[in-house]
Amino acid sequence: MKVLIIYDSYYGNTLKVANNYNELLKDYHPELIKVDVVTQSIIDTYEIIIIGSPTRAFNMTKKIKRTLKKFDYKNKKIFVFDTRANPVLIDQKFLVKLMNRFGYAAEKMEKVLVKKNAQKIMDYKYYYVKDSEGPLVDDYQSAIKKDVASLIQKFN
Ligand SMILES: Cc1cc2nc3c(=O)[nH]c(=O)nc-3n(C[C@H](O)[C@H](O)[C@H](O)COP(=O)(O)O)c2cc1C
């Protein structure tokens, strides 16, 4: 199974998560690339595609959105994740209401890909940051370990 990990990241939080995935999947010789360098021929080389985005204004980043729109993911096995603010740590109730109402990156990425006939192999995951620019919450690595173990089960 050839695994490609595509990520976008402003402050390095999503990159950290992507790096963890890359490390934990090393038996599968994954390739980790930034969203800027994705091409159709790169996508075509891989059977499994993992995509990670920060949540920005209740959505995926513009670059991730463009990449999902532009390329063909038909029949690719896909799994997505995002990083996002932890609503429990946010003081402004109004903002939390908006976050609940307008959602996050991962569910939207998943929806676009499924609509393009990609094959979702596991429901999306998300990882919290402590403040709007990070860092990730303390136990993020153990959450990723658990998620990667589940993901590997879905590879075959
Ligand atoms: C301009 C901006 C907008 C953001 N919008 C949201 C949002 O709508 N929902 C959310 O949960 N987190 C939001 N966040 C928090 C980011 O999702 C979080 O910091 C993310 O982990 C950043 O990942 P990165 O370091 O890979 O860019 C926002 C952060 C910034 C700076």
PDBQT file of the ligand as one rigid body, heavy atoms in Angstrom, charges set to zero:
ROOT
HETATM    1  C1  LIG A 201      -7.190  33.225  11.444  1.00  0.00    +0.000 C 
HETATM    2  C2  LIG A 201      -7.524  31.968  12.190  1.00  0.00    +0.000 A 
HETATM    3  C3  LIG A 201      -8.786  31.396  12.041  1.00  0.00    +0.000 A 
HETATM    4  C4  LIG A 201      -9.113  30.239  12.746  1.00  0.00    +0.000 A 
HETATM    5  N1  LIG A 201     -10.371  29.735  12.612  1.00  0.00    +0.000 NA
HETATM    6  C5  LIG A 201     -10.718  28.657  13.353  1.00  0.00    +0.000 A 
HETATM    7  C6  LIG A 201     -12.035  28.108  13.283  1.00  0.00    +0.000 A 
HETATM    8  O1  LIG A 201     -12.907  28.591  12.567  1.00  0.00    +0.000 OA
HETATM    9  N2  LIG A 201     -12.326  27.023  14.042  1.00  0.00    +0.000 N 
HETATM   10  C7  LIG A 201     -11.384  26.445  14.850  1.00  0.00    +0.000 A 
HETATM   11  O2  LIG A 201     -11.712  25.458  15.508  1.00  0.00    +0.000 OA
HETATM   12  N3  LIG A 201     -10.124  26.920  14.931  1.00  0.00    +0.000 NA
HETATM   13  C8  LIG A 201      -9.771  28.009  14.209  1.00  0.00    +0.000 A 
HETATM   14  N4  LIG A 201      -8.490  28.490  14.302  1.00  0.00    +0.000 N 
HETATM   15  C9  LIG A 201      -7.480  27.764  15.076  1.00  0.00    +0.000 C 
HETATM   16  C10 LIG A 201      -6.637  26.911  14.132  1.00  0.00    +0.000 C 
HETATM   17  O3  LIG A 201      -7.433  25.890  13.560  1.00  0.00    +0.000 OA
HETATM   18  C11 LIG A 201      -5.483  26.218  14.851  1.00  0.00    +0.000 C 
HETATM   19  O4  LIG A 201      -4.612  27.153  15.381  1.00  0.00    +0.000 OA
HETATM   20  C12 LIG A 201      -4.728  25.298  13.922  1.00  0.00    +0.000 C 
HETATM   21  O5  LIG A 201      -4.238  24.243  14.673  1.00  0.00    +0.000 OA
HETATM   22  C13 LIG A 201      -3.599  25.950  13.204  1.00  0.00    +0.000 C 
HETATM   23  O6  LIG A 201      -2.909  24.953  12.479  1.00  0.00    +0.000 OA
HETATM   24  P1  LIG A 201      -1.553  25.284  11.746  1.00  0.00    +0.000 P 
HETATM   25  O7  LIG A 201      -0.536  25.645  12.797  1.00  0.00    +0.000 OA
HETATM   26  O8  LIG A 201      -1.191  24.029  11.056  1.00  0.00    +0.000 OA
HETATM   27  O9  LIG A 201      -1.830  26.403  10.787  1.00  0.00    +0.000 OA
HETATM   28  C14 LIG A 201      -8.148  29.641  13.606  1.00  0.00    +0.000 A 
HETATM   29  C15 LIG A 201      -6.882  30.216  13.742  1.00  0.00    +0.000 A 
HETATM   30  C16 LIG A 201      -6.562  31.377  13.067  1.00  0.00    +0.000 A 
HETATM   31  C17 LIG A 201      -5.201  31.973  13.272  1.00  0.00    +0.000 C 
ENDROOT
TORSDOF 0
